[in-house]
Amino acid sequence: MFLPKTETAIPVFSPDPETSPYRAYMRQLPEGLWTSSICECYEDLSNCFFTCFCPCITMGHNSEIINRGEISCRSASLLHLATGAVLFGWIFGWKNRTRLRQHFSLPESPLPDWCTHLLCMWCALCQEHRELQTRGADPNLGWEGNVARWNKNGMTPPIVVPRLDLIP
């Protein structure tokens, strides 16, 4: 779902297009839309194949960025592996997908988050990985690596949050 009109999303962290060395590559990202479909794994074949064989590691990479370093890649991977062993790994993925959607004001599509991770966890993980990359975070670097890169380039984390002054 989109955020209600009263909770307009404003980018809190965004690069300055005038001073960024990457200004030639910067483009306006669609607000409230995924930048790729859940079935566009072919856009990043290396991540697709890696996720196919090691979904717990992709989950760990994504989770560390989504949770802003509160959970390490290793802990998230082990948690996903442990819960996946008893067929409940989709619950952890569902929570992360919901959090990612809230960060960027993305719709719950093509299915509800829990259903997306239950039916096609691999595709969901790949889509989340691509979304993070497109929006300026490299899940493979981890949270600290991304923060160092953003600081070096004069950027801050690309996260969107609801405006507090508009919430009733």
C-alpha positions as CSV (number, residue, x, y, z in Angstrom):
1,M,0.0,0.0,0.0
2,F,1.0,3.6,-0.5
3,L,1.4,5.8,2.5
4,P,-1.8,7.8,3.2
5,K,-1.8,11.3,1.9
6,T,-1.3,12.6,5.5
7,E,2.0,10.8,5.7
8,T,3.9,12.2,2.7
9,A,7.3,10.7,2.4
10,I,10.2,13.1,2.2
11,P,13.8,11.9,1.5
12,V,15.8,12.6,4.6
13,F,19.0,11.4,3.2
14,S,19.9,12.3,-0.4
15,P,23.0,13.2,-2.3
16,D,23.6,16.7,-3.6
17,P,23.3,16.4,-7.4
18,E,25.4,19.6,-7.8
19,T,28.5,18.4,-5.9
20,S,28.3,14.6,-6.3
21,P,31.0,13.0,-8.5
22,Y,28.2,10.7,-9.7
23,R,25.8,13.4,-10.9
24,A,25.9,12.1,-14.5
25,Y,24.5,8.8,-13.2
26,M,21.9,10.2,-10.8
27,R,18.3,10.0,-11.8
28,Q,15.0,10.7,-10.0
29,L,13.8,7.4,-8.5
30,P,10.1,6.7,-8.6
31,E,8.6,7.5,-5.3
32,G,6.2,4.8,-4.1
33,L,7.2,2.3,-6.8
34,W,9.6,-0.6,-6.9
35,T,12.4,0.1,-9.4
36,S,12.3,-3.5,-10.7
37,S,9.7,-6.2,-10.9
38,I,10.0,-9.3,-8.7
39,C,10.6,-11.4,-11.8
40,E,13.5,-9.3,-13.2
41,C,16.3,-11.4,-11.7
42,Y,18.1,-11.4,-15.0
43,E,19.1,-7.8,-14.3
44,D,21.7,-9.1,-11.8
45,L,22.5,-12.7,-12.8
46,S,25.4,-13.0,-10.3
47,N,23.1,-12.1,-7.4
48,C,20.4,-14.4,-8.8
49,F,22.7,-17.4,-8.9
50,F,24.2,-16.6,-5.5
51,T,20.8,-16.2,-3.9
52,C,19.6,-19.5,-5.6
53,F,22.4,-21.4,-3.8
54,C,22.9,-19.3,-0.6
55,P,19.7,-17.4,0.2
56,C,20.6,-17.1,3.8
57,I,23.7,-14.9,2.9
58,T,21.7,-12.6,0.6
59,M,19.1,-12.3,3.5
60,G,21.9,-11.4,5.8
61,H,23.3,-8.7,3.4
62,N,19.9,-7.2,2.9
63,S,18.9,-7.4,6.5
64,E,22.0,-5.6,7.7
65,I,21.2,-2.6,5.5
66,I,17.5,-2.6,6.1
67,N,18.0,-2.7,9.8
68,R,20.7,0.0,9.6
69,G,23.4,-2.2,11.2
70,E,21.4,-3.2,14.2
71,I,21.7,-6.8,13.2
72,S,24.9,-8.1,11.6
73,C,25.0,-10.0,8.3
74,R,26.3,-13.0,10.1
75,S,23.5,-13.0,12.7
76,A,20.8,-12.4,10.1
77,S,22.2,-15.2,7.9
78,L,22.3,-17.6,10.8
79,L,18.8,-16.7,12.0
80,H,17.5,-17.2,8.5
81,L,19.3,-20.5,8.2
82,A,18.1,-21.7,11.5
83,T,14.5,-20.7,10.9
84,G,14.6,-21.9,7.3
85,A,15.7,-25.3,8.5
86,V,12.3,-25.7,10.1
87,L,10.4,-24.0,7.2
88,F,9.9,-20.7,8.9
89,G,12.6,-18.6,7.2
90,W,9.8,-16.7,5.3
91,I,8.8,-15.0,8.6
92,F,12.1,-13.3,8.9
93,G,12.1,-12.4,5.3
94,W,8.6,-11.0,5.5
95,K,9.5,-8.7,8.4
96,N,12.6,-7.4,6.5
97,R,10.5,-6.8,3.3
98,T,7.9,-4.9,5.2
99,R,10.6,-2.7,6.8
100,L,12.2,-2.1,3.4
101,R,8.9,-1.1,1.9
102,Q,8.3,1.3,4.8
103,H,11.8,2.9,4.3
104,F,11.1,3.7,0.7
105,S,7.2,4.0,0.7
106,L,6.9,1.1,-1.6
107,P,3.6,-0.7,-2.3
108,E,3.0,-4.2,-1.0
109,S,3.1,-5.9,-4.4
110,P,2.7,-8.2,-6.2
111,L,1.4,-10.0,-3.1
112,P,1.4,-9.3,0.6
113,D,4.9,-9.4,2.0
114,W,4.4,-12.7,3.9
115,C,3.0,-14.4,0.8
116,T,5.8,-13.1,-1.4
117,H,8.4,-14.6,0.9
118,L,6.4,-17.8,1.5
119,L,5.9,-18.5,-2.2
120,C,9.1,-17.2,-3.8
121,M,11.6,-16.3,-1.2
122,W,14.5,-16.3,-3.8
123,C,12.8,-13.8,-6.1
124,A,11.8,-11.6,-3.2
125,L,15.4,-11.5,-1.9
126,C,16.8,-10.7,-5.3
127,Q,14.3,-7.9,-5.8
128,E,15.1,-6.4,-2.3
129,H,18.8,-6.6,-3.1
130,R,18.3,-4.8,-6.4
131,E,16.1,-2.2,-4.8
132,L,18.8,-1.4,-2.2
133,Q,21.5,-1.2,-4.9
134,T,19.3,1.1,-7.0
135,R,18.6,3.4,-4.1
136,G,22.3,3.8,-3.2
137,A,23.2,1.1,-0.8
138,D,25.5,-1.9,-1.6
139,P,24.3,-4.8,0.5
140,N,27.6,-6.6,-0.1
141,L,29.5,-3.9,1.8
142,G,27.5,-4.1,4.9
143,W,26.2,-1.2,6.9
144,E,29.6,0.1,8.1
145,G,31.1,-0.2,4.6
146,N,28.2,1.8,3.2
147,V,28.4,4.5,5.8
148,A,32.1,4.8,5.1
149,R,31.4,5.1,1.4
150,W,28.6,7.6,1.9
151,N,30.8,9.7,4.2
152,K,33.7,9.6,1.7
153,N,31.4,10.7,-1.2
154,G,29.6,13.3,1.0
155,M,26.3,11.4,1.0
156,T,24.1,10.0,3.7
157,P,21.9,6.9,3.8
158,P,19.2,6.8,1.2
159,I,16.2,6.3,3.4
160,V,12.8,7.8,3.1
161,V,10.7,8.4,6.3
162,P,7.3,9.9,6.9
163,R,7.1,13.6,7.7
164,L,6.4,13.8,11.4
165,D,4.7,17.3,11.2
166,L,2.0,15.8,8.9
167,I,1.0,12.9,11.1
168,P,-2.2,13.7,13.0
